[in-house]
Amino acid sequence: MSRLSIITRDKAQATVETLYKDLERRIIASPPGLCPIDLASSFLKMCHAQTCGKCVPCRIGLGQLEKLLEDVLNGEAELESIKLIEKTARSIYYSADCAIGYEAANMVLKGINGFRDDFEEHILRNRCTFGLYQPVPCVSLCPAGVDVPGYIALIAEGRYADAVRLIKKDNPMPATCALVCEHPCETRCRRNMIDDSINIRGLKRFAVENAGEVLAEEKAPTTGKKVAIVGGGPSGLSAAYYLTIMGHDVEIFEQRQKLGGMLRYGIPSYRLPRDVLDREIETILATGIKVHTGVTVGEELSIIDLKRRFDAVYIAIGAHIDKKIGLEGQEAEGVVSAVEVLRQIGDDEYPDLADKSVVVIGGGNVAIDVARSAVRLRARKVTIVYRRRKVDMPALKEEIEGAIAEGCEIYDLYTPGKIEIDDKGHIEALWVQPQIVSTIKSDRPIPVKAKKDPERIECDSLIFAIGQGIESKPLEREGIPVTEGVIDALNWGGIKNVPGVYAGGDCVSGPATVIHAIAAGKVAAANIDNYLGYYHIIETDVKISEARLADRIPCGRVNMRERDVTDRIQDFDLVECGMTLEEAQQESRRCLRCDHFGFGVFKGGRIEQW
Amino acid sequence: MVNLIIDNKKVRVPEGTTILDAAAVNHIPIPHLCYLKELNEIGACRVCVVEIEGINRLVTACNNVVEEGMVVFTNSPKVRETRRVNVELILSQHDARCAACVRSGNCSLQTIANDLGIIDIPYKEDLPYAKWTEGFPLVRNYEKCIKCMRCIQICDKIQDLHIWDLSNTGSRTNVDVSYNRRIEEADCALCGQCITHCPVGSLRERDDTQRVFDALADKDKITIVQIAPAVRAAWGEDLGISREFATVKRLVAALRKMGFDYIFDTNFSADLTIMEEGNEFVEKLNNRENEKFPLFTSCCPGWIRFIKSQYPDMIDQLSTAKSPQQMFGAISKTYYAELLHVDPERIFCVSIMPCIAKKYECDVSVLNDAGAGQDVDVVLTTREVARMIRAEHIIPEVLEEEEFDSPLGVSSGAAVIFGTTGGVMEAALRSAYYLVTNENPDPDAFKEVRERENSWKEASFDLAGTNIRVAIASGLGNTRRLIETIRKGIVEYDFVEIMACPGGCAGGGGQPIEDGVELAEERSDVLYGLDKINEMRFSHENPSVIKCYEDYLQRPLSRRAHSLLHTDHRTWEFNITPKKL
């Protein structure tokens, strides 16, 4: 017998390891709407399998909890049983020796808190309050409900124009979304159960770039009804597009010189080239929308007046007001907001940051956008200061990676302190206080002050990107309710007690994504149409081909590639490279067609019109 | 056209054909269970799986289409094993005590299991637990449900009432009443279409046969039975006798053998209904300015349940005339009791209906006007009667034809077509024409209403210078479309006939079941044939009806007619509100 030996994995253990990976991916692709008690019971069974068997609470208690949950599911429990489940779980939590036991019990306790109603429904009526309501994961997770499996099938067949037409049924800005959508559709893609989610956004980009010119759907006969849209961002443009093809007369009122909203004045062109955006807006306007630029609500424009002149009004003014940073010395020259910088860039006025040391405060997409823009404006050094950890940044992972690759430094776990000003009133340095990561609150660890001295970051420019709000005063004056910095609109876009006035997009939700804004525009268009006394159907005659029957062999996902760093930081041109034909064909054929296979063929697999 | 090979046979079928259909037209049957053409093509049971060369996993034949060059094997070893396992799995969650099941011998699961030679199930029985409301006219047996989803589909797509849905998720997925309601709280019309489309015995009517056997055995009871029009076109189906042989007169013979004292015809009271409803309509026409149109027929209780739950603001537009079943019940315990000189309490009135909702209708308290318990005591479906005939060991093949009893067994050809969509309208128009002009039209003058169209059929006729616009809809999805269109003011009608079941009572939810086959049209043809050969084609010429008025009711819409043959729909409560989707 040797004194020590190298531990090697046997075949069984290696197989179990791959099964763990399979399970992880499977949980990612879990469909929403499942019975939470059934899931809790299944999790508990797995937890119980993990027990070493040494201690009573875990070895016996978890098994008894499982049985109690099964009784609830089988309609064999009394209301009293909930108390017994709680008591048992609590005792396991208090007395289990290691986390395998007490965290398993904690999951059960969380469940009783989180879905007690469902426990009661099972016990009293032997029914679950939940039901599978979202059969096609990608479609149901797209706020606009775009027919993803449909257009991927069309791409696989090389019918790119049809793919774009199908997208436009639910989203009139496919080119924009092809580049900047945060693709919530991909998060629970069922393909995860085999290998990895489909690169849906990448495929959309391929379709858009190969579709040629795709005209708007034919307009319905004119209704003579007039709709005013306040704000020419993605939400306003989407509402305008659908209302126009429904036959209504639409006019857009825009504060800035050009349409696009945050797409132009927030997103830099290396992510969304201006020519792409301009073309998309032109296509929408070509349906016959009248545009007035340079008009602001509360100044040249009054909602009350618009209400008088139009049959309905849609407010989609976005959230463009930067939140102030509140630091000592913030009045110093060289301290600006990210919104301001990106707005200038949007109007092709590039601030001079050449050879400057720039500090950006914030961890969201806007912070990253402005940091990467600063790199392109030839800043000497770009530092992103963020109070939590890098992994906690709300910005897209690939954007953060892009920024790092382009030379941005990330100072995580630092809170900004005072601003040091030179004798000319210009910023000289930012003092930052080191933090230590601490306990978890609302799923994110909070930072607390570390027992370290403040540090000084020398800089010529400070750009803060710590969130945006809306200009509420003029709206309130006109009787539009504003709560917690956003317009108080209902989930169908209407505003309580203000008939005929609708609102949506960032000005209602607070800063969110393009696709959320587009979806809000679509919702508003449908409800305004009804309000005007119509029920125009939006649909397309694109026929989607039958699902392929071939086996789905595990295959890697085609990820997007980017231009060479040294090359791309020289200009504001698009960073991301599109898929090749070969890649698009392979990627599109990975789609599992959940509209045909599984629940989708039974219910809700395809919403052909709205 | 697409070329492919199925089981080594070269075949050529049009593009878009499913593998199942491509095989079927080439005499290669692929067993299937959940599939119902155009209604349920969801591949849930996985019994119709086939192997396709070059594809490792099996493919369902019911909802996948052929491709050029495809090589299909419907019975390869892989298919054979998988199909068998799937049927065994279904059986493990199915109460397979077939000997005690109404669908034994007419069950698609039983047939497939038998065909595959399954005599032993390797899996443990794992039946779901759920409780159904005792006594409701519609019965779901959760332990027999195979989750084919057909009931959900028929109620969603054809009847547009969405009563059924999946309940729970995962391993406990079940089919149950939607929105976590109990069936008695739901706005179910009781059309019974879910029953006639169930491939197994999970859905059925409440069985009332024992109550009838008990009444027949009770020496003090005078048992009267009425046979609905559509029953005569279908009753033989469950007994394996041909449509030609299974005449209503042979059904009369079977019922007499069973021991019923008097065997009558609902057609008699259908003629009576025409007298009342026809006069009501003509009266309404004469008072056009003050009346709201259209007038809706009221003989289908499924439709009555539908309008009361879906469009309660329109119930004043229903004809106040009771259905033929209820008119018959009221007459049998008043006029006929007098004729027999018996205490009406002794009369036990049974009706044989192609319908589930009729079981509900006879229980509605405000419909009982004869003052001797329920006007109709028990309603049996066509299927229940066939079961009783079998239980009595009556051999239908040797039955001689026998006549109905008199006087409530006399009826016109107009009455017999009540059993098909458009029939009530046609019968009513024949008599309305007479009421307005005092002369008979050509009995086939209103034949146009027999044509079947999508959603609903409309027609207009000239009644002595008055243009009458009528519409006919069957199936509740069609009905909803028609009513929505009327409510939007897009169409206007004077008289509208609605039947809850597609094709009318001929396709009723209480009729015999042949899986995958819609028989309403074939049965309707029988009824039209019976109308054609009847020497009496007009309700108002029915001598028994005339005599009943002369001796008892006086005239249509008289006080007595009103108290016995009409109802106030506002007192007939049905406080069920539908859940919006």
Chai-1 contact restraints between the chains, C-beta under 6 A:
chainA,res_idxA,chainB,res_idxB,connection_type,confidence,min_distance_angstrom,max_distance_angstrom,comment,restraint_id
A,L34,B,T169,contact,1.0,0.0,6.0,A-B,restraint_1
A,C35,B,N168,contact,1.0,0.0,6.0,A-B,restraint_2
A,C35,B,T169,contact,1.0,0.0,6.0,A-B,restraint_3
A,C35,B,G170,contact,1.0,0.0,6.0,A-B,restraint_4
A,D38,B,G170,contact,1.0,0.0,6.0,A-B,restraint_5
A,G75,B,Y129,contact,1.0,0.0,6.0,A-B,restraint_6
A,N126,B,A130,contact,1.0,0.0,6.0,A-B,restraint_7
A,R127,B,S167,contact,1.0,0.0,6.0,A-B,restraint_8
A,R127,B,N180,contact,1.0,0.0,6.0,A-B,restraint_9
A,C128,B,N168,contact,1.0,0.0,6.0,A-B,restraint_10
A,L132,B,T169,contact,1.0,0.0,6.0,A-B,restraint_11
A,E546,B,V65,contact,1.0,0.0,6.0,A-B,restraint_12
A,L549,B,I55,contact,1.0,0.0,6.0,A-B,restraint_13
A,L549,B,V59,contact,1.0,0.0,6.0,A-B,restraint_14
A,L549,B,N64,contact,1.0,0.0,6.0,A-B,restraint_15
A,A550,B,I55,contact,1.0,0.0,6.0,A-B,restraint_16
A,D551,B,I55,contact,1.0,0.0,6.0,A-B,restraint_17
A,D551,B,N56,contact,1.0,0.0,6.0,A-B,restraint_18
A,D551,B,R57,contact,1.0,0.0,6.0,A-B,restraint_19
A,V601,B,I42,contact,1.0,0.0,6.0,A-B,restraint_20
A,F602,B,I42,contact,1.0,0.0,6.0,A-B,restraint_21
